[in-house]
Structure formats: structure tokens, C-alpha cells
Amino acid sequence: MSNTDYHYILVRYGELSTKGKNRLSFINQLKRNIKEALFQFSALTYQETYDRLYITLNGENPADVSALLQNVFGIISFSWAYQCPSEIDAIAEAATRLAKAESGETFKVIARRHYKLFPMLSDEINRAVAGHILDETSLRVDVHQPDIKVWIEVRQDKTFIMVNMIKGSGGYPVGIGGKAMMMLSGGIDSPVAAYLMMKRGVKVDMIHFASMPYTSAQSLQKVKDLTKLLTPYQSSIRLNVIHFTTIQLAINKVVPESYTITVMRRFMFRIADRLGLDTRCLAIATGESLGQVASQTLDSMRVISAVTSLPVLRPVLTYDKNEIIDCSKRIRTYETSILPFEDCCTIFTPQKPTTKPHLNKVEFYESKLDIEGLINECLSQVDVEYITQKQTAETDDLF
């Protein structure tokens, strides 16, 4: 059978089944996210049931649709589905044709009788369909580890037959868990942290601190490119670029070198906190991994995050570097992250930053700075850009 012979894609919800009274909002959010991810397929139509979403292909290629559907969080798996009448002969014939088109030597039939007035029980459907496949092919039955699984869902007016199950991304639909302000550098860790936040249903706005002219235009473009690479998981991302040079120069004038990173990070968190509250974020998120650098020890985290009113979430806190790199390669941000364009943190990194800052010392050094004035100046000139999956698709079409 060719791809165009399939009529539907059947989507399974996964973790949504545990959400009780909130189930409807989860399903509606997932449906919205799926529609946004598949915006370029205008012929698709959608119908949801308690534990399934049926996407009617209306001639669209299921392989093309599947490539984008795999990035949508909240889906545990999905299958291409063939539709036939709810009559045992039609079911057996269609199942045999689908099984023949698959590669393998063994099979198993798994029938679910949703329409309870269908004149055969599920086990009887299994035996009847398996018998037809045995008569018409060289396939053998293996109920334990079959090469091919034939799923049959019998409903009143039609039956769905599937022979493949494509793994989804799991997690929760993006947006169902509120919104966080994601601190995005140009490195490996923060895009992975953003991805993990999205996977748990949290929508992210990005905040990036640029230090022009000490950082280059290529450095900022790198951050935009990383954001684009995350749009398959969240179709529209707000990127807030903070012009941070004035604050860094002010810090370097009055703060001892060993404490400059601590004070700088506290300013970043203050700005992220203020902007997050203004844009209805419920948390700040970072790519910090415990002990990886001086500002990511427990002592440093305690002192730095003391300036925020929003909670600080650190999705990769316990990951080692190799685990983070593996994830970045899987989500295709790694090659962009390692491009050699420095961000504001690497430009102003001291030779011997303290790993155990004292809060009273930090507050003393900060007393020499116009904290509110510097923050207000930054927030008055935020550059905001919305990066969308549609823009990314249009850019890809040019190459």
C-alpha cells in the first residue's frame, strides 16, 4: 500500500490520561498545539475522543505530517490508520493487505471492540483476521515478539486498522503548565533546559543578555538560531534581548574581580524577575548544572537567586555534561551551540571567581551601584522578537 492509501493518523494522549477533571483542558491545549505544528497542511481535519485524537488526512502525505507530529509534547504515540467498513470480511481483507506491505516474518492481531454490538468478540476478531492473513501470506503468528502488530479498532460506522506505532515525544502539552522566563545563553545547556521545560508543559519566553560591542552580531544571531531550532516544540517563542554592557562595565569598576560574576548574575536574575512578572511568567528557568562553573555551586546559587521573587527552575541541575550534550544532539541544537561566538558571560569571566560568595560582601559591593537606575535603563530598551515555526519553515524552504 502507498502512503496515500491511509485515511487517518490516530494520536494517543499518553500522560494526559492521568489528569482527571483537568483532562478536557489538556486535550484542548494538545489539539491547539498539534494544529499549530501542522499549520502547513491545510487539508487536515481533527476529531477527539476520550483517549484518542483522529487526524483526517484528506489526501495529505502521512509521512510528512508524522515528521512534525513527533515534536509535539503530550503525545505518547501515533499510528497511520486505514479505514474500512465494520464488517469482518472487509476488516480481514484490509488487515491482510496492510500486513503484506510490511517487512517481517511474524505477526500478531490486536483487536479492540469499541462498538459492543458488533457480532464478534475481540478474541473472535483476532482469530478470524489472523486466519485470513495466514491463508493469504507466508507470515507466521507470534503472540510474544511479532515483527508486525496489526491493531484493529472496531467502531459502529467504521473500523480503523493500523500496522505501525510511531513513538511520540511524551510529556505534557506546551502551555498547560504556565509560562517561564528562560535565561538563554549561546551555550549548550540552556537550549536543552528550554526543551525540558517545554516537555513538562511550560511555555517559555527567552531572555538573552548581549554585551555589544564586546559580543558580536554573530553571537546574537546564534541565539536567534537556537531559538528557531526550538520552535518545532513551541511554535512561537518571544525572545527578549537585554543590552547589558552598561551594567557589566559598572560592575567591573567597583566590584572585586572574584565577585564580578556573582554580582553580574544577580543583576541578570533581577532583570529576568522584573520582566517575567511584567509578562505573566510564573518562574525563571536556567541551564545551570550543579558545580559546572563557579556561579553554579550551591553557595553561589543561594546568593544569586536571593534577589528574585519568582521561583528559579533548573531542569538540567543534576545532569552531567555528557548527558546534556547527548540531549542537545538529539534536539539538534548542539552544532549551533558550539559555534565560536562568545556571550556576555565568557567575555567578562574573571580569572579566579569565588565559588562560595558571602551575601554580606555581595550586598556591600552592590551598595556602590545604582541598582534601580541600571535595571530601569536596561528594561527601557529591551529588543523583543517573536520567532515562529512558520518563519523557520519559510527560511528552510529557501535552501
C-alpha positions in Angstrom: 0.0 0.0 0.0 1.2 3.5 -0.7 1.1 6.4 1.8 -1.9 7.9 0.1 -4.0 4.8 0.9 -4.1 5.8 4.6 -7.0 7.9 5.7 -6.2 9.0 9.3 -3.4 9.4 11.9 -4.6 8.2 15.2 -2.9 10.1 18.1 -2.7 8.6 21.6 -2.5 11.0 24.5 -0.1 9.4 27.0 0.2 11.1 30.3 -3.0 13.1 29.8 -5.0 10.1 30.9 -4.0 10.7 34.5 -5.3 14.2 34.7 -8.9 13.6 35.8 -11.0 16.8 35.9 -8.3 18.8 34.1 -8.4 16.3 31.2 -10.5 18.5 28.8 -8.2 21.5 29.1 -5.2 19.2 28.5 -6.8 17.7 25.4 -7.8 21.2 24.1 -4.3 22.5 24.6 -2.8 19.5 22.8 -5.2 19.9 19.9 -4.2 23.6 19.6 -0.5 22.7 19.7 -1.0 20.0 17.1 -2.8 22.4 14.8 -0.1 25.0 15.2 2.6 22.4 14.4 0.8 21.2 11.3 -0.3 24.6 10.1 1.2 24.0 6.6 -1.2 21.0 6.0 -4.4 22.9 5.3 -6.5 19.8 4.3 -6.3 18.2 7.8 -9.3 17.9 10.0 -9.5 16.8 13.6 -11.8 14.9 15.9 -11.0 14.0 19.5 -12.4 11.2 21.7 -11.7 10.3 25.4 -8.3 8.8 24.7 -7.6 9.5 21.0 -7.3 12.3 18.5 -8.1 11.4 14.9 -6.5 13.5 12.2 -8.2 13.0 8.9 -5.5 13.3 6.2 -7.8 14.2 3.3 -5.0 13.4 0.8 -2.0 14.8 2.8 1.1 12.6 3.0 1.2 10.8 6.4 5.0 10.7 6.4 5.2 14.5 6.1 2.7 15.0 8.8 4.3 12.5 11.1 7.7 14.2 10.9 6.3 17.3 12.6 3.8 15.5 14.8 6.7 13.7 16.6 7.8 17.0 18.0 4.5 17.8 19.8 4.7 17.2 23.5 1.8 15.4 25.1 1.7 12.6 22.5 2.8 9.1 23.6 2.4 7.5 20.2 0.5 7.7 16.9 -0.3 5.4 14.0 -1.3 5.7 10.4 -4.8 4.3 10.1 -6.7 2.7 7.3 -10.5 2.9 7.3 -12.9 0.2 6.2 -16.5 -0.8 6.9 -17.2 -2.5 10.2 -17.7 -5.9 8.6 -15.5 -8.8 9.3 -14.7 -9.7 5.7 -13.7 -6.1 4.9 -11.6 -5.9 8.1 -9.8 -9.2 7.4 -9.1 -8.2 3.8 -7.8 -4.7 4.7 -5.6 -6.1 7.6 -4.1 -8.6 5.2 -3.2 -6.0 2.6 -1.6 -3.8 5.3 0.4 -6.7 6.8 1.6 -7.8 3.4 3.1 -4.3 2.8 5.2 -4.6 6.0 8.6 -6.2 6.3 8.8 -9.1 8.7 8.1 -12.8 9.1 5.7 -12.9 12.1 2.6 -11.0 13.2 0.0 -10.6 15.9 -3.5 -9.2 15.7 -4.8 -7.0 18.5 -8.5 -6.1 18.2 -10.5 -3.7 20.3 -14.3 -3.8 20.0 -15.4 -0.2 20.9 -18.8 -0.9 19.4 -20.2 -3.5 21.8 -23.0 -4.6 19.4 -20.5 -5.8 16.8 -21.4 -9.5 16.4 -18.0 -10.9 17.3 -15.9 -10.6 20.5 -12.4 -9.1 20.3 -10.8 -12.6 20.6 -13.0 -13.9 17.8 -12.0 -10.9 15.6 -8.3 -11.7 16.3 -8.7 -15.3 15.2 -10.7 -14.5 12.1 -8.3 -11.9 10.9 -5.2 -13.9 11.8 -6.7 -16.9 9.9 -7.1 -14.8 6.8 -3.6 -13.4 7.0 -2.2 -17.0 7.4 -4.2 -18.1 4.3 -3.1 -15.2 2.1 0.6 -14.7 3.2 3.6 -16.6 4.3 3.6 -14.8 7.7 3.5 -16.8 10.9 1.8 -15.9 14.2 4.0 -14.9 17.1 2.0 -13.5 20.1 5.1 -12.7 22.1 7.5 -10.8 19.9 5.9 -10.3 16.5 7.6 -8.4 13.7 4.3 -6.9 12.7 1.5 -5.8 15.0 -1.9 -5.3 13.4 -4.2 -3.1 15.6 -7.9 -3.1 14.9 -10.4 -0.6 16.4 -14.0 -1.6 15.6 -16.5 1.3 15.9 -20.1 1.4 14.8 -19.8 3.1 11.5 -16.2 2.3 10.6 -13.1 0.3 11.6 -9.6 1.6 11.9 -6.6 -0.7 11.0 -3.0 0.1 11.9 0.2 -1.7 11.4 2.7 0.8 12.8 3.1 2.7 16.0 5.4 5.8 16.0 6.7 6.9 19.3 5.8 10.5 20.3 7.7 12.9 22.5 5.6 12.3 25.6 5.4 14.9 28.3 2.6 17.5 28.6 1.2 19.9 26.0 3.2 23.1 26.0 1.3 25.9 27.7 -0.7 23.7 30.1 1.8 24.4 32.9 2.0 28.2 32.6 4.9 30.2 31.4 8.6 30.7 32.5 11.3 33.3 31.6 14.1 31.1 30.2 17.6 32.6 30.5 19.1 31.7 27.1 22.9 32.0 26.6 24.6 30.8 23.4 25.9 27.7 25.1 24.9 24.0 25.1 23.0 23.9 28.4 20.2 26.5 28.2 18.6 25.3 24.9 18.4 21.8 26.5 16.9 23.3 29.6 14.3 25.1 27.5 13.4 21.9 25.7 12.9 20.1 29.0 10.7 22.9 30.3 8.6 22.7 27.2 8.3 18.9 27.7 6.7 19.4 31.1 4.1 21.6 29.6 5.7 25.0 30.4 5.7 27.7 27.7 8.9 29.7 27.7 9.9 33.2 26.8 13.6 33.7 26.2 15.8 36.4 27.8 19.3 36.9 26.4 21.9 39.3 27.7 24.0 40.9 25.0 27.2 42.9 25.5 27.7 44.8 22.3 30.3 45.7 21.1 32.2 43.2 23.2 30.0 40.4 21.8 29.4 40.3 18.1 26.4 40.3 15.8 27.2 36.7 15.1 26.8 35.9 18.8 23.2 37.4 18.8 22.4 35.6 15.6 23.5 32.3 17.2 20.9 32.9 20.0 18.2 33.6 17.4 19.2 30.4 15.5 19.0 28.4 18.7 15.5 29.8 19.4 14.5 28.8 15.8 15.7 25.3 16.5 13.3 25.1 19.4 10.2 26.2 17.5 9.2 22.7 16.5 8.4 22.1 20.2 6.8 25.5 20.9 5.5 27.1 17.7 6.1 30.8 18.7 8.8 32.0 21.1 9.3 35.5 22.4 13.0 36.5 22.5 13.9 39.4 24.8 17.4 40.8 24.2 18.8 42.8 27.0 21.6 45.3 26.3 23.8 44.5 29.3 27.1 46.3 28.6 26.5 49.3 30.8 25.8 47.1 33.8 28.9 45.0 33.3 31.2 48.0 32.9 29.7 49.5 36.1 30.2 46.2 38.0 33.8 45.9 36.8 34.6 49.4 38.1 33.6 48.9 41.8 33.4 45.1 42.4 36.5 43.0 43.2 37.2 40.6 40.4 36.4 37.4 42.3 32.9 38.7 42.9 32.1 40.2 39.5 30.3 37.1 38.2 28.2 36.8 41.3 27.1 40.4 41.1 26.5 40.2 37.4 24.3 37.1 37.7 22.3 38.8 40.5 21.6 41.7 38.0 20.6 39.2 35.4 18.2 37.5 37.8 16.7 40.8 38.9 16.0 41.8 35.3 14.6 38.4 34.4 12.4 38.5 37.5 11.1 42.0 36.7 10.5 41.2 33.0 9.0 37.9 34.0 6.5 39.5 36.4 5.6 42.1 33.7 4.8 39.3 31.1 2.9 37.0 33.5 5.6 34.4 33.9 5.4 32.1 36.9 9.0 31.2 37.2 12.6 31.8 35.9 14.4 28.9 34.3 18.1 28.5 33.7 20.5 26.0 32.1 22.5 25.8 35.3 24.1 22.4 36.1 25.3 21.9 39.7 29.0 22.5 40.1 29.8 23.0 36.5 31.2 26.6 36.9 31.8 28.9 39.8 28.3 30.5 39.7 26.6 27.1 39.8 27.7 25.9 43.2 25.0 25.7 45.8 26.6 28.6 47.7 26.6 30.7 44.5 23.0 29.7 43.6 21.7 30.6 47.0 23.3 34.1 46.9 22.4 34.8 43.3 18.8 33.7 43.4 18.1 35.6 46.6 17.2 38.7 44.5 14.2 37.0 42.8 10.6 36.8 43.8 9.8 34.2 41.1 11.0 30.6 41.8 14.0 29.6 39.8 13.8 26.2 38.0 16.9 24.4 36.8 15.9 21.4 34.6 19.5 20.2 34.0 20.7 20.8 37.5 21.7 17.1 38.1 22.8 16.3 34.5 26.5 15.8 33.8 27.9 17.5 30.7 27.8 14.4 28.6 24.1 13.9 29.3 23.4 17.5 28.3 25.5 17.1 25.1 23.6 13.9 24.2 20.3 15.7 24.6 21.5 18.7 22.6 22.5 16.5 19.7 19.1 14.7 19.9 17.2 18.0 19.6 19.8 19.4 17.0 21.0 22.4 18.9 24.5 21.1 19.6 26.1 22.2 16.3 24.8 25.7 16.7 25.7 25.9 20.4 29.4 25.1 19.8 29.8 27.8 17.2 32.8 30.0 18.5 30.9 33.2 19.2 31.3 34.4 22.8 28.4 35.5 25.0 28.5 38.2 27.7 29.4 35.7 30.5 32.5 34.4 28.7 33.7 37.9 27.7 33.8 39.2 31.3 34.8 36.0 33.1 37.3 36.7 35.9 40.5 34.6 36.4 39.5 33.3 39.9 35.8 33.7 40.6 34.7 32.8 44.1 32.7 29.6 44.5 31.5 30.4 48.0 30.3 34.1 47.9 29.2 35.7 51.1 25.9 37.6 50.9 27.0 40.4 53.2 30.0 41.1 50.9 27.9 41.0 47.8 25.4 43.5 49.3 28.2 45.8 50.3 29.7 45.8 46.8 26.2 46.4 45.3 25.6 49.3 47.6 28.1 51.2 45.4 25.9 50.7 42.4 22.7 52.4 41.3 20.8 49.1 41.0 17.4 50.5 40.2 18.7 53.0 37.7 20.8 50.4 35.9 17.9 47.9 35.7 15.4 50.5 34.6 17.8 51.6 31.8 18.1 48.0 30.6 14.3 47.4 30.7 13.6 50.6 28.8 15.5 49.3 25.7 14.6 45.7 25.5 14.6 44.3 21.9 11.7 41.9 21.5 11.4 39.5 18.6 8.8 36.7 18.1 10.4 33.7 16.4 7.8 31.3 14.9 7.8 27.9 13.4 6.2 29.4 10.3 9.2 31.7 9.9 11.6 28.8 10.3 9.7 26.8 7.7 9.8 29.6 5.2 13.5 30.1 5.8 14.1 26.4 5.3 12.2 26.5 2.0 14.8 28.9 0.6 17.6 26.3 0.7 
